[in-house]
Amino acid sequence: MAEKANALSLENISNTIKQYIRILQLTRKPSNEEFLTISKVAGAGILIIGLIGFLVYLIMVLIPRALL
């Protein structure tokens, strides 16, 4: 019974590695235009999340002071 479980896990590992290799073969290097677009979108997202966090911080600091 243990041999059967071991064979199944080796088969699963083998299939997973084959899937990873297949995905890596499909990848390609992005063009400069694609890279710049992705960078701009990621940067905008970081700025928006940072702005939201800063606004929450200001609200958490200013509201308690206004109530006192």
LINQUI-V357789 format. One record per pair of residues at least 24 apart in sequence whose ideal C-beta (glycine too) atoms are under 7 Angstrom apart, sorted by the first residue. I is the first residue (numbers start at 1). GAP is how many residues later the second one is. D is the distance in whole Angstrom. If there is no record, write none. Layout:
i->I gap->GAP d->D
i->I gap->GAP d->D
This chain:
none
